[in-house]
Amino acid sequence: MVYAEKLPPHDPDAEEAVVGSLLIDGSAIDRVASLVRADDFYRERNRWCFEACEALQARGDPIDQISVGRELGLREHLDDVGGPAYLSHLVATVPTTVHVEHFAQIVNRTATMRRLILAAGDIAALGYADSADTEAAMAQAEELLTRVRGTHVVRDFVSLHDVLDEYMEQMGTIGGVMDRATAPIPSGFPDLDRALGGLVRGDLFILAARPAFGKSTLAMNIARHAAGQGHVVAVFSLEMGREQLALRLVAAEAEVDSHLLRLHLIPESAQARVTNAIGALSDLTIFLDDTPAQTVAEMRSKLRRLHASRPVDLVVVDYIQLISGPERRNENRTQELSDVTRQLKAAARELNAPVIAVSQLSRAIEQRPDHLPQLSDLRESGSIEQDADVVAFIHREDKYYNEEQWDRRHAADMDAPYPHHLVKLIIRKNRHGPTREIDLYFRENFSRFEPVLGTAAPGA
């Protein structure tokens, strides 16, 4: 028995209904523009007709049987589609344009199924390639599926009424308390939480500083506090190994010198604190990945797998300049970083979790007399500041002046003591509110930031 080759999923009647509706009522293209694209059409002649309609709309010309026929002629496709007779056929087969959105969704659905079949073939090829790097192959496979998903789900306008209804549903029923799954993540620093309203889910938070200013430490302090509140935290460390990160957490928790801890020279008086700290940290839902030079696609793949088993509440990436960009020709590093930040923002939206991305600052900051960081100092900035919802800089005067230099500069102001271990967290961009400066104290030997004046973090 001979079986005919099975055709990919498609619906010629739905395709003709969409194009025919546009020929009857050109304004209907506005109703389907967010639902279907030209490359969703399986039949080439229907795709050409839809492209002609899009071209007319872009020029502001009317869309009807005559204008589309003329446009197809200019594109040398009129005879290929079957001439004016085919256009007349399309008009005759569509009694009304009322259901054009329904048919557009069918065209998009079948196109998604075809793309899924193609992706399956590419995934099969990855399997047959028998790569030694299983994780890289899995990441490529998941990226192929993500691209298919991106061609199917389309957002469109919704009424303010619906948005506010959704907001009210997210608010708790008692005392206006938000649902834990949608509430912002507390940072552990009261002034920072007041300034930002907590770490908002779906936000990209850029935390930047020059080397050795404590940006990685601050990010991990926030991660530890969030985990202490029962949240699931994923940490990508592209610079430090997981053992080093873990020891920093232990040093901060036990209040012991991180250098002595690393050398196994813990004083006997501190050994009990270290043991208790390890016990407390072991109960936290913090997951560490120290793979160097990975891509955002690989990171998103790992996050999806973790999120499937334990919904992720916070992501920390340390640091952004070490992420490998996509391999594309004629693309410089600034363009690569722009693509990285866009993907990190997309990951935040996809997981509905804030992403803290640590970033380096350029040397330009050291050439200014006040050394105050600006948004333009973001190293290889590209679109970092545009994509970020929040940009905060760590500024330390004690990194630029010793005590003698400080006294000379402030000889006229005796009330300006040397800012030893005092840090300013400068919020230069805040999509949700005003910018401001926050004072912190850095207990560097303990790898720990604290609020100034001993202000306790809520829930600590």
C-alpha positions as CSV (number, residue, x, y, z in Angstrom):
1,M,0.0,0.0,0.0
2,V,1.4,3.4,-1.0
3,Y,0.7,6.4,1.3
4,A,0.7,9.9,-0.1
5,E,3.1,12.3,1.6
6,K,1.4,14.1,4.4
7,L,1.2,17.8,3.9
8,P,2.2,20.2,6.7
9,P,-0.7,21.7,8.6
10,H,-2.5,24.5,6.7
11,D,-6.0,25.7,6.0
12,P,-6.4,27.1,2.4
13,D,-10.0,28.2,3.1
14,A,-9.0,30.2,6.2
15,E,-6.2,31.9,4.2
16,E,-8.6,32.8,1.4
17,A,-11.1,34.1,3.9
18,V,-8.5,36.4,5.4
19,V,-7.4,37.9,2.1
20,G,-10.9,38.0,0.6
21,S,-12.1,39.9,3.7
22,L,-9.4,42.5,3.1
23,L,-10.4,42.9,-0.6
24,I,-14.0,43.5,0.5
25,D,-13.1,45.8,3.4
26,G,-9.6,47.2,3.5
27,S,-9.9,48.6,7.0
28,A,-10.2,44.9,8.2
29,I,-6.4,44.8,8.0
30,D,-6.2,46.7,11.3
31,R,-8.2,43.9,12.9
32,V,-5.8,41.2,11.9
33,A,-2.4,42.9,11.9
34,S,-1.6,41.7,15.4
35,L,-2.9,38.2,14.7
36,V,-1.3,37.1,11.5
37,R,1.9,37.8,9.5
38,A,2.6,37.4,5.8
39,D,4.9,34.4,6.4
40,D,2.1,32.6,8.3
41,F,0.4,31.9,4.9
42,Y,1.2,28.4,3.5
43,R,0.0,29.1,-0.1
44,E,2.5,31.4,-1.7
45,R,-0.2,33.3,-3.7
46,N,-2.1,34.1,-0.6
47,R,1.1,35.3,1.0
48,W,1.8,37.6,-2.0
49,C,-1.8,39.0,-1.8
50,F,-1.4,39.7,1.9
51,E,2.0,41.4,1.4
52,A,0.4,43.6,-1.3
53,C,-2.3,44.6,1.2
54,E,0.4,45.5,3.8
55,A,2.3,47.6,1.3
56,L,-0.9,49.5,0.4
57,Q,-1.6,50.1,4.1
58,A,1.9,51.3,4.7
59,R,1.6,53.9,2.0
60,G,-1.9,55.0,3.1
61,D,-3.5,53.8,-0.1
62,P,-6.9,52.1,-0.2
63,I,-7.1,48.3,-0.2
64,D,-9.6,46.8,-2.7
65,Q,-9.6,44.3,-5.5
66,I,-8.3,46.8,-8.1
67,S,-5.6,48.4,-6.0
68,V,-4.3,44.9,-4.8
69,G,-4.3,43.7,-8.4
70,R,-2.2,46.8,-9.4
71,E,0.2,46.3,-6.6
72,L,0.6,42.6,-7.5
73,G,1.3,43.7,-11.1
74,L,4.0,46.1,-9.9
75,R,5.6,43.2,-7.9
76,E,5.3,40.9,-11.0
77,H,3.1,38.5,-9.1
78,L,-0.3,39.1,-10.6
79,D,0.0,36.3,-13.2
80,D,1.5,34.0,-10.5
81,V,-1.5,34.3,-8.2
82,G,-3.9,33.6,-11.1
83,G,-4.6,37.1,-12.4
84,P,-7.7,39.2,-11.6
85,A,-9.8,36.0,-11.8
86,Y,-8.3,34.7,-8.5
87,L,-9.0,38.0,-6.8
88,S,-12.6,37.9,-8.0
89,H,-12.7,34.3,-6.6
90,L,-11.5,35.5,-3.2
91,V,-14.2,38.2,-3.1
92,A,-16.9,35.8,-4.1
93,T,-16.1,33.2,-1.5
94,V,-16.3,35.5,1.5
95,P,-19.8,36.6,2.3
96,T,-18.8,38.8,5.2
97,T,-15.8,40.2,7.0
98,V,-17.3,39.7,10.5
99,H,-15.2,36.6,11.2
100,V,-11.9,37.7,9.8
101,E,-10.2,37.6,13.2
102,H,-11.2,34.0,13.7
103,F,-9.8,33.0,10.3
104,A,-6.6,35.0,11.0
105,Q,-6.1,33.0,14.2
106,I,-6.5,29.7,12.3
107,V,-3.8,30.8,9.8
108,N,-1.4,31.7,12.6
109,R,-2.2,28.5,14.5
110,T,-1.4,26.3,11.5
111,A,1.8,28.3,10.8
112,T,2.9,27.7,14.4
113,M,2.4,24.0,13.9
114,R,4.5,24.1,10.8
115,R,7.3,25.9,12.6
116,L,7.0,23.4,15.4
117,I,7.6,20.6,12.9
118,L,10.6,22.4,11.5
119,A,12.0,23.0,15.0
120,A,11.5,19.3,15.8
121,G,13.6,18.5,12.7
122,D,16.4,20.9,13.9
123,I,16.2,19.4,17.4
124,A,16.5,15.9,15.9
125,A,19.6,17.1,14.0
126,L,21.1,18.3,17.3
127,G,20.5,14.8,18.7
128,Y,22.1,13.0,15.8
129,A,25.1,15.3,16.0
130,D,25.9,13.6,19.3
131,S,27.7,16.6,20.8
132,A,29.8,16.1,23.8
133,D,28.3,19.2,25.3
134,T,24.8,18.0,26.4
135,E,23.9,21.2,28.2
136,A,24.7,23.4,25.1
137,A,22.6,21.1,22.9
138,M,19.7,21.3,25.4
139,A,19.9,25.1,25.5
140,Q,19.9,25.2,21.6
141,A,16.8,22.9,21.6
142,E,14.9,25.1,24.1
143,E,15.9,28.2,22.2
144,L,14.4,26.8,19.0
145,L,11.1,26.1,20.8
146,T,11.2,29.6,22.4
147,R,11.4,31.1,18.9
148,V,8.3,29.1,17.8
149,R,6.4,30.3,20.9
150,G,7.4,33.9,20.1
151,T,5.6,33.7,16.7
152,H,2.4,32.5,18.2
153,V,1.5,34.7,21.3
154,V,0.7,38.2,20.3
155,R,-0.2,41.0,22.8
156,D,-2.7,43.6,21.8
157,F,-4.5,46.6,23.5
158,V,-6.6,45.9,26.6
159,S,-8.8,48.4,28.3
160,L,-7.6,50.2,31.5
161,H,-10.7,48.8,33.2
162,D,-9.4,45.2,32.6
163,V,-5.9,46.1,33.8
164,L,-7.2,47.6,37.0
165,D,-9.5,44.6,37.6
166,E,-6.4,42.4,37.3
167,Y,-4.6,44.6,39.7
168,M,-7.4,44.4,42.2
169,E,-7.4,40.6,41.9
170,Q,-3.7,40.6,42.7
171,M,-4.3,42.6,45.9
172,G,-5.1,40.4,48.8
173,T,-8.6,40.3,50.3
174,I,-7.3,41.3,53.8
175,G,-5.8,44.7,54.4
176,G,-4.7,45.2,50.8
177,V,-1.9,42.6,51.2
178,M,-0.6,41.5,47.8
179,D,-0.4,37.9,46.8
180,R,3.0,36.5,47.6
181,A,3.4,35.3,44.0
182,T,3.0,38.8,42.6
183,A,4.4,41.0,45.5
184,P,7.8,42.7,45.1
185,I,10.8,41.0,46.6
186,P,12.3,42.8,49.7
187,S,15.9,43.7,49.4
188,G,16.7,43.7,53.1
189,F,17.6,47.4,53.0
190,P,14.7,49.6,54.2
191,D,15.7,52.8,52.4
192,L,16.1,50.9,49.2
193,D,12.8,49.2,49.5
194,R,11.1,52.5,50.3
195,A,12.7,54.1,47.2
196,L,11.8,51.3,44.8
197,G,8.8,49.7,46.5
198,G,10.9,46.5,46.7
199,L,12.3,44.7,43.8
200,V,9.5,44.7,41.3
201,R,8.7,41.5,39.5
202,G,9.6,41.6,35.8
203,D,12.1,44.4,36.3
204,L,15.7,44.5,35.2
205,F,17.9,46.1,38.0
206,I,21.4,47.1,37.0
207,L,23.8,47.3,39.9
208,A,27.0,48.9,38.8
209,A,30.4,50.0,40.2
210,R,34.1,50.0,39.6
211,P,36.0,46.8,40.5
212,A,36.4,45.9,44.2
213,F,33.6,48.3,45.3
214,G,31.4,45.5,46.6
215,K,28.7,45.2,43.9
216,S,28.8,41.4,43.9
217,T,28.6,41.4,47.7
218,L,25.6,43.7,47.7
219,A,23.8,41.6,45.1
220,M,24.5,38.4,47.2
221,N,23.3,40.2,50.4
222,I,20.0,41.0,48.7
223,A,19.8,37.4,47.4
224,R,20.4,36.0,50.9
225,H,17.7,38.3,52.4
226,A,15.2,37.3,49.7
227,A,15.8,33.6,50.3
228,G,15.5,34.2,54.1
229,Q,11.9,35.4,53.4
230,G,11.2,32.1,51.7
231,H,11.8,33.2,48.1
232,V,13.6,31.0,45.5
233,V,16.8,32.7,44.2
234,A,18.9,31.7,41.2
235,V,22.4,33.1,41.0
236,F,24.6,33.1,37.9
237,S,28.2,33.8,38.8
238,L,30.4,34.1,35.7
239,E,33.4,35.4,37.6
240,M,33.6,33.7,41.0
241,G,33.3,30.0,41.7
242,R,30.4,28.6,43.7
243,E,32.6,27.8,46.6
244,Q,33.8,31.4,46.9
245,L,30.3,32.6,46.7
246,A,29.2,30.2,49.4
247,L,32.1,31.2,51.7
248,R,31.1,34.9,51.3
249,L,27.6,34.1,52.4
250,V,28.9,32.1,55.4
251,A,31.3,35.0,56.3
252,A,28.4,37.5,56.2
253,E,26.1,35.2,58.2
254,A,28.6,34.3,60.9
255,E,30.3,37.7,60.9
256,V,33.8,36.2,60.5
257,D,36.6,37.5,58.3
258,S,36.1,36.0,54.8
259,H,39.9,35.8,54.2
260,L,40.4,33.7,57.3
261,L,37.5,31.6,56.5
262,R,38.9,30.9,53.0
263,L,42.3,29.9,54.6
264,H,40.6,27.7,57.2
265,L,42.0,29.9,59.9
266,I,38.8,30.3,61.9
267,P,39.3,31.4,65.5
268,E,38.0,28.9,68.0
269,S,35.6,31.6,69.4
270,A,34.0,31.8,65.9
271,Q,33.7,28.2,65.0
272,A,30.3,27.8,66.6
273,R,29.0,30.8,64.6
274,V,30.3,29.3,61.4
275,T,28.6,26.0,62.1
276,N,25.3,27.7,62.8
277,A,25.7,29.9,59.8
278,I,26.2,26.9,57.5
279,G,23.2,25.2,59.0
280,A,21.0,28.3,58.5
281,L,22.2,28.9,54.9
282,S,21.7,25.2,54.0
283,D,18.0,25.6,54.5
284,L,17.7,28.5,52.0
285,T,16.5,28.1,48.4
286,I,19.5,29.6,46.7
287,F,20.7,27.9,43.6
288,L,24.2,28.7,42.2
289,D,25.5,28.3,38.7
290,D,29.2,29.2,38.1
291,T,29.5,28.3,34.4
292,P,31.8,30.9,32.9
293,A,31.2,32.8,29.6
294,Q,27.7,31.4,29.0
295,T,25.1,33.0,26.8
296,V,21.7,34.4,27.9
297,A,20.0,31.7,25.9
298,E,21.8,29.1,28.0
299,M,20.9,30.9,31.2
300,R,17.3,31.3,30.2
301,S,17.2,27.5,29.4
302,K,18.5,26.7,32.9
303,L,16.0,29.1,34.5
304,R,13.1,27.5,32.7
305,R,14.1,24.1,34.0
306,L,14.5,25.4,37.5
307,H,11.3,27.4,37.3
308,A,9.3,24.3,36.2
309,S,10.2,22.6,39.5
310,R,10.5,25.7,41.8
311,P,9.0,29.0,40.7
312,V,12.0,31.4,40.7
313,D,11.4,34.7,42.6
314,L,14.7,36.5,42.0
315,V,17.6,36.1,39.6
316,V,21.2,37.5,40.1
317,V,23.6,37.7,37.2
318,D,27.3,38.5,38.1
319,Y,28.3,40.1,35.9
320,I,26.8,41.3,32.6
321,Q,30.1,42.0,30.7
322,L,31.1,38.4,31.0
323,I,28.0,37.1,29.3
324,S,28.7,35.8,25.8
325,G,26.7,37.5,23.1
326,P,25.1,35.7,20.2
327,E,27.5,34.7,17.4
328,R,26.7,37.1,14.6
329,R,28.8,38.6,11.9
330,N,29.7,42.3,11.8
331,E,28.5,42.9,15.3
332,N,30.6,44.7,17.8
333,R,30.7,44.2,21.6
334,T,28.3,47.1,22.3
335,Q,25.7,45.6,20.0
336,E,26.2,42.2,21.7
337,L,25.7,43.7,25.1
338,S,22.6,45.5,23.9
339,D,21.2,42.1,22.8
340,V,22.2,40.6,26.2
341,T,20.3,43.3,28.2
342,R,17.2,42.9,26.0
343,Q,17.2,39.2,26.6
344,L,17.7,39.7,30.4
345,K,14.7,42.0,30.4
346,A,12.7,39.4,28.5
347,A,13.8,36.7,31.0
348,A,12.5,38.9,33.9
349,R,9.2,39.3,32.1
350,E,9.0,35.6,31.3
351,L,9.6,34.5,34.9
352,N,7.8,37.4,36.5
353,A,10.8,37.8,38.7
354,P,13.2,40.7,39.2
355,V,16.7,40.2,37.6
356,I,19.6,41.9,39.3
357,A,22.4,42.2,36.7
358,V,25.8,43.4,38.1
359,S,27.7,45.6,35.7
360,Q,31.2,47.2,35.5
361,L,31.7,50.9,35.0
362,S,34.2,52.4,32.6
363,R,37.4,54.2,33.6
364,A,35.9,57.5,32.6
365,I,34.6,57.9,36.2
366,E,38.1,58.2,37.5
367,Q,38.9,61.2,35.3
368,R,36.2,63.3,36.9
369,P,37.1,65.4,40.0
370,D,34.1,64.2,42.0
371,H,34.2,60.6,40.7
372,L,30.4,60.4,40.8
373,P,29.1,57.7,38.4
374,Q,26.8,58.6,35.6
375,L,24.6,56.5,33.3
376,S,27.1,57.1,30.5
377,D,29.8,55.3,32.6
378,L,28.1,51.9,32.1
379,R,30.9,49.9,30.4
380,E,30.1,49.1,26.7
381,S,26.7,50.5,27.7
382,G,24.8,50.1,24.4
383,S,21.2,49.9,25.5
384,I,21.8,48.9,29.1
385,E,20.4,52.1,30.5
386,Q,17.4,52.0,28.1
387,D,16.5,48.4,28.9
388,A,16.9,48.7,32.6
389,D,14.0,49.6,34.9
390,V,16.4,50.6,37.7
391,V,20.1,51.6,37.5
392,A,22.0,52.0,40.8
393,F,25.7,52.8,41.4
394,I,27.9,52.0,44.4
395,H,30.0,55.1,45.2
396,R,32.8,55.0,47.8
397,E,34.9,58.1,48.6
398,D,37.4,56.0,50.6
399,K,38.4,54.3,47.4
400,Y,39.6,57.6,45.9
401,Y,41.1,59.4,48.9
402,N,43.1,58.3,52.0
403,E,42.5,60.0,55.3
404,E,45.3,62.6,54.8
405,Q,44.0,63.6,51.3
406,W,40.4,63.8,52.7
407,D,41.4,66.1,55.5
408,R,43.2,68.4,53.1
409,R,40.1,68.6,50.8
410,H,37.8,69.2,53.7
411,A,39.9,71.4,55.9
412,A,37.2,74.1,56.0
413,D,34.6,71.5,57.1
414,M,35.5,69.9,60.4
415,D,32.1,68.1,60.4
416,A,33.0,65.9,57.4
417,P,34.8,62.9,58.9
418,Y,36.6,60.4,56.7
419,P,34.0,58.1,55.2
420,H,35.7,54.9,56.1
421,H,33.5,52.0,54.8
422,L,30.6,54.4,54.1
423,V,28.9,53.8,50.8
424,K,26.4,55.7,48.8
425,L,24.0,53.7,46.7
426,I,23.1,56.2,44.0
427,I,19.9,55.4,42.1
428,R,20.3,57.2,38.7
429,K,17.3,55.7,37.0
430,N,14.0,54.5,38.6
431,R,11.2,53.8,36.2
432,H,8.8,53.6,39.1
433,G,9.6,56.7,41.0
434,P,12.2,59.4,41.8
435,T,16.0,58.9,42.0
436,R,17.8,59.2,45.3
437,E,20.9,58.4,47.3
438,I,21.0,55.7,50.0
439,D,23.6,55.5,52.7
440,L,25.0,52.1,53.6
441,Y,27.9,50.7,55.7
442,F,30.2,48.1,54.2
443,R,31.7,45.6,56.6
444,E,34.2,44.5,53.9
445,N,36.0,41.9,55.9
446,F,32.6,40.2,56.6
447,S,31.4,40.6,53.0
448,R,28.3,42.4,54.3
449,F,26.5,45.6,53.7
450,E,24.3,47.1,56.5
451,P,21.9,50.0,56.7
452,V,23.5,53.1,58.3
453,L,22.8,54.0,61.9
454,G,22.0,50.4,62.7
455,T,18.6,50.4,61.0
456,A,17.4,46.8,61.1
457,A,16.0,45.3,57.9
458,P,12.4,44.3,58.3
459,G,12.0,40.6,58.8
460,A,15.7,40.1,59.3
